[in-house]
Amino acid sequence: MLERFYDLSEQAQVNFVGFATEKARYDFAIVYTNHFFGKPLVICMQTNHSSLLDADDLTNLTYLQQTFHLKLEEAMELSEFLYARMPILSARDQY
């Protein structure tokens, strides 16, 4: 038996961003949607790793390291780069 949780379509804004540091190049797609409590879906186009992130999540460097398979320095660079692109959501907005 299949229990359906949701099945919806929506027009979403997608932002493709690429940047390079001294040690690595990054290519991400950021999908802004009204679904998923307002958290954008961040997809690494090089590795296909993805996660729902907001500005608070970007402060958790361990999570970024594990999710996107990064070293600590790389996670710090990614956090800094994406921070300006993430919405600021309160807990009330998310739940």
Secondary structure as UniProt FT lines:
FT   STRAND          13..20
FT   STRAND          25..32
FT   HELIX           36..38
FT   STRAND          41..44
FT   TURN            45..47
FT   STRAND          50..52
FT   TURN            55..56
FT   HELIX           57..59
FT   HELIX           61..68
FT   HELIX           72..83
FT   TURN            84..85
FT   HELIX           91..94
//
